[in-house]
């Protein structure tokens, strides 16, 4: 029970750009563009220090005076930096504390450090996105409008292409078809669920047809297909954290960690491999609405059960 409480507390303290309501345990993702990432990083780093201090104290209190003298230490040692020596001492004492409990705390600390790294990547990706947008704007301004003939050659390559494209209302990616390109940087997408909107080409990913299907490894970045109870489907950025067990014929599912820190089990056909930069950019544009309680959600809100 202590371990569960510890992990629950840690999850609330070290959470990737999200808010969890303590009363209902419902999650609402926060748009990283709308928060101060420097403050977010400081809070996560403070939580990491708190857990490192707790881990060091737990190990120190479990050591006998004799073991402390063997280690030539008169105050708590940093567990992560002296893991081998401290684990040997705990082993000689027949493990007075659970190795599983230590591993859980260690994993929380490592997760916190990963969240700090992700926040830094989001900042860098946002800077690059802003720079590219300004550069394209300046280029179009100085070059003027290209001729119709040039446009037709450059802009028709996406017309009729099946894609998943980002919905500006929430940041998720929905299936659709490109109707036409309206500029060198934007295309008109007809979404499967009724809307037709102009979407930046950088937030459009082709699907279907003879698309590549590369092997996936743990740590790869993907768009994961989510199917709601209503039968609607959309895609969210995720990280592969476990592969199918090839020794079990029935096990054909990858385990991914979605951008809201929830796990999902997906077949390979439901995953689209993306770059780390695209993952960071996609996470930075997510602005999930609160969970809808009304089960009669129509096509305008197919993402409403995402937090379940």
KAFEN-V183919 format. One line per field, one symbol per residue. ss: DSSP state (H for helix, E for strand, - for the rest). psi: psi as a letter, one per 40 degrees, with the letter a starting at -180 (. if undefined). burial: b if it has 24 or more other C-alpha atoms within 12 Angstrom, else e. Layout:
ss = ???
psi = ???
burial = ???
This chain:
ss = -HHHHHHHHHHHH----EEE------EEE--HHH--HHHHHHHHHHHHHHHHHHHHHHHHHH--HHHHHH------------HHHHHHHHHH------HHHHHHHHHHHHHHHHHHHHHHHHHHHHHHHHHHHHHHHHHHHHH----HHHHHHHHHHH---EEEEE------EEEEEEEEE----EEEEEE----EEEEEHHHEEE--------------EEEEEEE-----EEEEEEEEEE----------EEEEEE----EEEEEHHHEEEE-HHHHHHHHH--------------HHH-------
psi = dddddddddddddghgfihhhddefiihihhdeeihdddddddddddddddddddddddddeiiddddddefheihihddefddddddddddefgeihdddddddddddddddddddddddddddddddddddddddddddddahiidddddddeedehehhihihhddeeihiiahhdiheieeiihhhidfdihihhhdefhhiiiagiigiiiiheihihhhhhideeiiiiiiihheiiiheehdegehihihieefiiihiideehhhiiddddddddeehghiihhdhefhadefeedede.
burial = eeeeeebeebbbbbbbbbbbeeeeeebbbbbbbeeebeebbebbbebbbebbebbbebbbebbeeebeeeeeeeebbbbbeeeeebbebbeeeeeebeeebbebbbebbbbbbebbebbbbbbebbeebeeeeeeeeeeeeeeeeeeeeeeeeebeebbebbbbbbbbebbbbbbbbbbbbbbbbbbbbbbbbeeebbbbbebbbbbeeeeeeeebeeebbbbbbbbeeeebbbbbbbbbbbbbeeeeeeeebbbbbbbbbbbbbbebbbbbbbeebbbbbbbbbbbbbbbeeeeeeeeebbbbbbbe
